[in-house]
Amino acid sequence: MDQYIGKMLDNRYEILECIGTGGMAVVYKARCHRLNRLVAIKILKPELAQDADFRRRFHDESQAVAMLSHANIVSVYDVSRSDGLDYIVMELVDGLTLKQYMQRRGTPLNWREAQHFITQIMRALSHAHGRGIIHRDIKPHNIMVLRDGSVKVTDFGIAQLASAAQNTMTQEAIGSVHYISPEQAKGSHVDCRTDIYSAGVVLYEMLTGRLPFEGDTPVAVAIQHIKSIPVPPCDLNPDIPKGLEAITMKAMAPDLAQRYASAEEMLDDLKEFRKNPDFEPSVPDPAEEPDEPTMVVPTKIVTASVRVPVERREPERPPRPERRQSRRREEEYDDDYDYEEPSRGGGVAAAAVAVVLILAFIGIVGYFLVNYMFKDMFAPPVEYEVPKLLGYTLEELERDKTIQGDFQIVEGPVMNSDEYEEGQICAQSPEAGTKVKEGNRTITVNVAGGDDATYLGSVVNRDAREVVKELQDLGLQVRQEQVFDDAITVGFVVSCSLVEGSEVNKGDEVTLYVSKGPEKKLVTVPPLINMDIEKAKSEIIRMELKVGHVDPQYNDEYPEGKVFWQSETGEVEKGTSIDLYVSKGPEPEPSAEPSPSDEPPASGQPSESGPLPDPTQDVGAAAVTRDITVRLDSYEGLVNVRIVVGNQEIHNSPVDADQNLTFTKRATASGDQMVYIYINDSLVESYWEHFQ
């Protein structure tokens, strides 16, 4: 039995069971008796706890991470030391790692689901980067998928400590090398863009069901991250939209200048892609990039990849002794004489000694690296054979750990089975006999349910209409509730009142929470009455609203240039148009002698010119009925239509322009009468009508 089970830390945290082991710490499930809640406790391994400097950094890093507070980050509640144990108290998350989730699915994720997950991951990174914290080890193993489809990123700040604790690339690091950024692989300085690269690899794996680079050793994989370009995701899965592929490849750009500069920038592109699947992110032009800064080459060690240009000079030959010169003159007459140049043995010997010393130095360094630092890197990967678990119960595996061997068990949804009895394992992934490498020692098992039972399948991020039909076919009563969601497509299921794998019976009620898109942002329209028109426009724009139709009108109460009416008040959505009426001042007095341009007696409004009626016309002539038609095809929604014939107002009420391209009203009069047509209190037409 584990020595820590049942132990009470700081007279507060009771350790209940071990739930995981990592390279630095062991994770336990515990109960906080002070707040009566379950938590996860990560206890530092004894061999690391003996290093006082490492313990100090462990506490400093953990306290910095504890300042993070985000829905997509596993919360850190406490950092402490008790009875010689250094530990972190964290939020206990009920779910699977993203790696386990993908293994359980067994196929590439639906691109909408992948987009849903990566958006939440980038939100977590944006929050952390904004507070100066870089994760350095983003991979599916450090991302938890909850029952409701949300994700939480864990182990912030731990990667830097892990690198400080290890002088070699041990087996715990092998899983990380598949997600490592090129700058990490080269040992260069890293910033927030290293997390973006790793997140891009995670997105690539979700979309394609495979890693971008594979190799027999970690070194081989790391070199590919530095020098190779992965196969485009669409070549592996044609269902992936081009826009999402472009986002993935930009996040994984080996050149820092071509990669996203921040998590926020990648989030913006994901939002644009959600609106327009054909959207493609912009990529900086390499020709416009600044030159790389000059690098200083060390003077003591020059590698084969560095060439230092030097001026070539021929060595000066010493003057030949006179005896040689005379002998040479004699040899001019002797063709059989084989002349030899003077010996330069001293220079050659010195060069040979230097070469030997350099080779010896390189050999010693190489021997040290291979046998001490890179011993595990060049060793062949360790493989484990998956045991057969079919037919066992979870209780039997718990009692006898030798059955599952070096593997961890993850319980998947309950399944119907004709071959196995209720409670027995009826399916496992990976299958028995499969060879797996370090980092993949997890087996997802499905337990058989009763013969007459039905179990709920996956519903999250699926079209609600399709899900409703499936559930109704099972005899379930389905309720739907609309909820806001930034990532799930409108009309798709965000979550369900029952978890996947739950047993259901005919007549059971299931509630589906269906996305209605992002929550609309509301703003309060400010009062604009009696405000200068230009100032009112500026205020509308400042509130992220739009200036709509501005209509000048005569008004006796408000001075010229002042707003006396606005179309919206209270809370409205951002981007709403606000229409305004602005005063033209008091209405001018009519002239003593009316003219065709005068307004009609009853309306008090200006009119267009037209022929005057015959003053000799018989006013007692019989009345005639005529149709007065108003065109509304250039208007939308409700508009107020006012019709004046002579001095008689025959209509003044709203008309729905969407339902009526034209509006007709009958008027009865005699003789020639002036017709005035107003829409929304603005004169739009005037003409003479002959009522005879």
N, C-alpha and C positions, 0 to 999 in steps of 0.2 A: 504493500500500500504506500502511496505517496506520503512522504514525511510531512508535507504541508497541509494535507487534508484535515479539516477540523481545527486548524490553528487560527487564533484570533490575533489580528494585527491592530496595534494601537487601541486595543480594547473596543474595536469598532467593526472591523471587517472580518467576518467568519468565512474561511475558505471552504467551499463545498466540493468542487471537482475540477480536474484538469481538463481544459478544452482545447489546448494547442501548445505547440513547442516551436520556437524559432531559433535563429542563430545566436541571439543575445539574451533571450528571456523565455520564461515559461508562463503561459496565460492560464489563469484559473477563473472559474465562476465563483463569485462570493456574494455574501449578503451584507449590506450596510445596515447595522442594527440601529444606528442613530436616525436614519431617514427611512428605514424599512423598505429598502429597494434592492434589487439584484444588480450587481455591477461585474465588470471584468477587471481582474488585477493582473498586471504584467510584472513578474518578479525577476529581477536581474540575476543572471546565472552567477554562481559563487566565484568562478574563475575570473570573471570581469569585475565583480564587486570588490576584489582584493586590490584593485588599482585605484588609489585615492583620486588621481587626476581624472580618470574615466568616470568615477562616481560623480565628481563635481560637474563634469560636462553633461552627464546623464540628467542630473537635476536641473541644470540651466536650460538645456534643450527642452526638457519636458515642461518646465514652467512657461517657456515661450510658447509652446504648442497649446498649453492650457488656456492661453489668451484667445485662441481661435473659437469662434462661435458661429456655426453655420449648419444649416439643415443637412448638407451633404458631407459633413465631416464628423467622424466619431469624436464625441466630446471627451475631454480629459478633465476629471473631477478633482484629482488630488495627486500630489507627488510627495512621498514620505519615506522614512526609514524606521524600521521597527525590528528589534531583536536581531540586529545585524543584517536585515534584509532590506534592499532598496527596491521600491516598487512604484508603479503608476496605477492609479484607479481610473478606469475609463467606463464609458457607456457600454452596456451589454447589448449587442445587436443580435436580434433573432433573424437569421437569414443564412444565405450561402455566399461564399466568395464568388466573384464574377467568373473565375476560372472553373469552379465547380458547376456554376450555372451553365456555362457553355458546354462543359463535358456532359452534363445531364441532357442538354438539348441534342447533342451529337451532330448538329448541322450548323451552317452559318446562321446567325440570327437574322430575322427580318430587318431590313435596313431601317424601318421606322423605329424598331426597338433599339437598334444600335444607336440611332440618332438620339433617342430618348436617354439612353445611358450616358453617352459621351457629353451631352449637354450638361447633365448634372455633375459629371466629373470636372468639366471645365469651370463650372460655377465654383466648385470647391477650390480648385487651383487659383482662380481669380481672387477669391477671398484670402487665401494664404499668401499668395505673392504680394498682394496689396499690403500685407503686414510683414514683409521681408522674410518669409519662411518658404524655402524650397524643399520639395518632398525628396527628390533624387532617386526614388525607387518606385515610380508609378508602374504597376503591373496588375493583372487581374486578381492576383493573390491578395493584394492590399485593398481591394474594392469589394464592399459587401453589398449584396442585393437583398433588399427586404421583401417581405411578403406582398407589400402594396406596390412593388415595382420601382420604388425609389432606391437610390444607391447612397452609400456613405464611404468616403475614403478614410483609410486608417493608416497608422504608423507615420504620421508627419514628423519630420525631424529625426527619425530613428536611423535613416540610411546613412547620414553623415557620421553618426556614432558608430554604426556597424563597420564603416570603412576604417574608422580609427582603431577599432578593436581587432581587426584582422590584418595581418601582414601577408596573407596568402589568399588566393581565390579558392575558398573551400567549397564543399558541395552545397552549402547554403546559398552561395552566390550564383550557382549555375542557372537557376530559374530566372535570375534577374538579367543575365547577359542577353537574353532574347529581346529585352525591352530597353537596353542601354543606349544612350545617345552617343553619336560619334565623338563628341568632345569628352564624354566620360571615358570612352574606350581608349582615347589617346592620353588620358590623364591631364587634360587641359582644365582651365578655369570653367566653372559652370555657373549659369544663372537660370532664370525662370524658363528659358527656352529649352532647357534639357527636359523639364517636365512635359512641355508641349510635344517634344519628339516622342517621348515614351507613351503619352496619351494617344498620339497618332498611331503607334504600333498596336495599342490596345484596340483602337477603332478598326484598324486593318484586320486584326484577328477576328473581331466580331462579325465583320462584313464577309470575310472569305472563309472562315473556319480553319485558317492555318496561319502560321507565323510568317513574317516576310523573309526571314533568314533562318536557315538550319545548318548545323554542322556537327561533326563528331566530337569536337572539343569546344570549350568556351572561347578559346583564342580564335578558332576558325570563325565562330559566329561574330565575335567582336570585330574582326578584320572586315567582314562583309558589311557591317554597319558603317564602317569608315569609307570603304571603297566601292560598294555596290549599290545599285538602285533596284528596289523590289519590283516584282511583276505587278503591273497595274491591277487593282482590285476587280475592275470590270472584265479583265481577261479570265479571271477565276470564277466570277459570279456576274453574269450579264444583267441580272435584275437590279444591280446597284445603279442609282442615278449618277449621271456624269458629274453633277455638282458635288455630291457627297464624295465621290472618288477624288475630285480635285482638292477638296478640303483635306482629305486624308493624306494625299501626296504632299501638299504644302506643309502640313504639320510634321511630316517625316523628312523634309528636305535636309540632306546632310550639311548643306551650306547654311550657316546661321543667318546670312543676309536674305536668303530665300524663304526662310521659315517664318511662321507667325512671330511677331515681336512680343506678343502678350496673350494671355489666356482670354482677355476681354476682346481682343481683335478676332480670335477664332470664334468666340461666342457670337459676335456680330455676324460673321459669315454663316454660322449655323442658323441664326434667326432669319437671315435673308434666304437661305436655302429652303427653310420651312415655308416661306411665303412663295418662293419660286424655285421648283426643283431643277430648272435649267440654269440656275445661277452658278457662276464659276468665280472663284476668288481671284483677285488680281495678284500677279507675281512681279516683284521688282525686277527691273531690267539690269542684268549683270553689268552691262556697259556703263551704267550710271553709278555703280558702287565705288566707294572710295578705295584707293590703294591700301593694301595691307601695311601696317606700320613696320618699319625696319626692325629686324630681329638681330640681337647681338649674338654672335657665335662664340661659345666659350673657347678660350685660348688653350686650355689644357687637354681637352678631349675633342677630337674632330671625327664625326662618324662618316661612314661611307657615303651617306646621302648629302653631305655638305661639301661643296667644292669651293675652295678658296683660290681665286685667281692670283697667280704670282708671275712676275716677269722672268722669262726664261733667259738665262745667260750662259754662254759657253765658258767653261772653266779655262783660266789662263794656263797655257802650257809653259813649263819652266824652260829656259834656254838650254839647248842641247850642249853638252860638253864639246869642246873642240875636237876631242878624239872621235866622237861620233860623227861630227861633220866631215872630217877628213875621210873617215871610213865610208861614209855615204858617197863621197865623191868617187871613191874607188869602186863602189858597187855599181855606179852608173855604167861601168864597163863589164860588169859581171852579172848577166841575166839570171844565173842560177842561184844567186844569193838571196835568201829569205830574210828580209829586213823586219825587225820587231820594234813596235813603239815602246818608248820608255815605260816602265812599270809604274802604276798608280795604286799599288797595293794598300797603302795607308788609308785612302779615301774609301775604297771598296770594303775594307775590313770594318771601318766605322759604320758604314751603312748597313752591313750585314748584322752587326751587333744590335743596331737600332731596330731592325726588322724583327729579329729574334725576340727582343724585349717586348715589342708591341704585340707580337703574336702570343707570347707567354701571358701578357697582361689580359688580352682578349680571352684566352683559354681559361684563365682563372676566373674572370668575371662570368663567362658563360657557364662554367662548371657550378659556380655559386648560384646563378639564377635558376638553372635547370634543376639542381638538387635541393634547393632550399625555397626559393620564391615561387617558381612555376612548376613545382613538382606535381601538384594536383591538376594543373591546367593541361599538362601534356599526357597525363595518365588517361587511359581509355575510360569512357563513361561507365559508371556502374549501372547495371540493368537489374530490374526486379521482375519476377514472374508473378502475374496476378493470380491469387488463389481462387478456387471455386467456392462460392458462398451460397449457391443455390440450394434450397432445402433447409438451410439453417434458419433459426429465429434470431432476432436481435438480442434476446436474452441469452441465448447460447453463446453468441459472439462476445457478449459482455462478460460472461463467466469464464470463457476460455480465450484469452487474447492470442494464443498461438494459431488459432484458425485463420485470423486475418493477417497474421505476420506483421510486416513492417508497414502496413497500409492503414490509413484512416478511413472510417466509414461515414458516409453522408447518406441520410435517409431521404429518398425521393418520395413522390406521391404514391399513394396506395393504388394498386392495379387489380383488375379482375384476372383470375387465372383458373384454367380448367385442370392444370397439371399439379399445382401445389395447394396445400391446405392453407386455410386462413392463418395469417401470422407468419408464414414462411416466406423467405426471400424467393421471389419468382423471376426477377430480372436483375442484372448487374451491368455496370459500365465502368471501366472496360471489361470485356469478357474474360473468363478464366483462361489462363495460358498465355495471355498477351504479355509481351515484354515492354516494360516502361522504364524511363530513366528517372533519376533523382528529380524531385520537384513535382512529379506527377503521381505520387503514391497516394491517391485518393480514389476510393471506389464508391460510386453512387448506387445504392440498392433500392429496389422497389419491393414492398411487402404485399403479399396476396391478401385481398379482402374476402368477405363472405361471398358465397355463390349468388345470393339474391341482391347484393348491394350494388349501388351505382356511385361512382366517384367523380367529383368535379374536375374537369380538365382545365387547361390554360385558357384564360379569358382576357388577360391584360394586354393592352395595345392591339386589340382586334376590333374589327367593325362591329359596333353594338347590334346592328340589325342581324348580322350573321350569328352572333352569340345568343341573342334572344331566341331565335328560331331553334338553335340546338338545345337550349335549356327547356324551352316549351315542349320540344319533342320528348324530353325526359320526364315530362309531367310536372315540371316545377312552375311555381308562380313567380313571375319576374317583375320586379319594380325597377324603374330607372330614375336616377337623380342626376341633374346637370351640375357639373362642377367646373370651376376655372382650372386650367392647366396650361403652362407655358410650352410644354414639350409634346404632349400627346395630341394627335390630329383630332380636329373637331369631329364628333360622332364616333370616336373610338373609345374603348373602355379604359379608364384610368385605374380602377381597382374594383374589388368585389367584396361583398359582406362575408363571403366564405373563402377560406384559403384553398389554393389548388390542392387536390387530392382528398378533400373532405368528402365523407360519405353523405350522400343525399338520397331522399326518398320522395316518391310522388306526393305532390301537395306542399312540399317545403317551399318557403319563400326565400328568394335570392334577390338582393339589391345590387344593381350594377351602377357604378358611378361613371358617368359618361362625360367626356371632355366637351366643353363649349368654348374652348380656346382660351387665350390669355385673358386675364381679368382686365376689364376696361378701366382706364385711368380717368377719373373724374376731376374736374376743376370747377371752382365756383366763379360764375360770371360776375365781374364787379359792376356796381351801378355806374352807368355812363350818362344818365340824364343830366342836362345842363352843363355838359363837358364840351370843350372845344373839339371839333370833329377830328383834327389831327392828333390831339392828345388821346382821344377815344380810340383811334386806330392803333396807336402805339401801345395802349393798355391791352387791347385785344390780342395783339401779336405777342406781348410779354407773357400773357397767360396761356400761350401755345394754342390759341384759337385762330380762326380765320375771319378776315373782314369780308362780309358778304355784300349785299346790294346796299348802296348808299343813295337814298332818295331825298332830294331837296323838296321841301314843302313850305307853303306860307303858314306862318303861325304867329298869332298875336301875343302869345304868352312868353315865348322864348326869343332872345335876341338872335340876329342873323349869325350863322355859323355854329350854333349850339345844338347838341343832340336833344331831341324831345321825345324819342321813342326808340326802344331796342327790342329785337325779336326774342331774345332769350334772357332768362334770369335764373338764379339758383345753380344747381350742379348740372353740368353737361360733360360729354366726353371731350377729351382733347381733340383739337382739329375741327370742332363744330363751327359752322359759319354763323356770324352774328350780323343780321341786317340792321340798318340804322336809318332813321328819318332825321334830317338836319333842317333846321329852320332857315327860311329865306327872309325872315322878317315879316312884318304885317302885310296883309294883302292890299295892293294898291286900290284906290278909289276908282270906280268906273267913270268914264267920260260922260259929259252931259248928253251928247248925241251918240246913240249906239251905232256901232259899225259891225260889219260881218265878223270882226275879230273879237267883239265883246263876248263875255260869258253869258249864259242864259240867265234869265231873271231869278230862277229858283235855286240855281246851283252855286252861284257866286264864284265860278271857276272860269278861267280863260278858255277861249274856243278858237278854232281855226277859221280862216276866212271862207266865205262862200257867197253866192248870189243872194241879194236881198229879196224878200217876197214882194210881190206886186202890191203897193199900198192901196190900189183900187179894188183889191180882191174882196169878194163878198164874204163877210165874216159869218154870215148866216148859212153858208153852204153846208150840205149834208156831210156828216162825219164818215170817214173811211178807215178801215183797219188794214194795217201793213205789218209785215214781219221785220223786226229789227234783229239782225244777226251779228254776233260778236265772235271773232276768231280767238281761240285759246290754245292753238297748237304750239305756241312758243312758251307756254307757261307750264309749271308743275305744281301738283298739290292743290290745296284750297286757295282760291283767289277771290277777292271781293269785286263783284261786277255791279256797276251803277250805270243806269241808262236814264237819260233825261231827254224828253221830247218837248220842244218848246219850253214852256214853263212848268211842265208836269214830270215829276220823277215816277217812272213806271217800274223800276226795279232797283233794289239796293240790298244785296245779300250775297253770301259766299257761294261759289260754284266749284266743283271738283274738276280741275283741268285735266287730270289723268283719265277721267271717265268721259269727258266731253271735249272733243276737238273744236266744236263750235257750240255756241249757246244762242237760242232764239227766244225772243220775247215779243208778243203781239202788242201793238200800240194803236189806239184809235184817236184820230184827230181829223181836222179839216184844213184844207189849204196847204200852203208850203210851210213846213215847220223845220227848225234846226234840231238835229239829233246829236247829242253829246254822249260819248261812251268813255267811262272811267274804269280802270282796273287798278285795284289797290290804291284808290284815291288819286291816281294819276290819269290825266286826260290823254287817251291814246288815239281817239278818232273823233271828228266832227264833220257833218255834212248836212245838206238840205234834202228833205224827203217830201215828195209831192203827194199829199193825201187828197186826191180827187178822182 
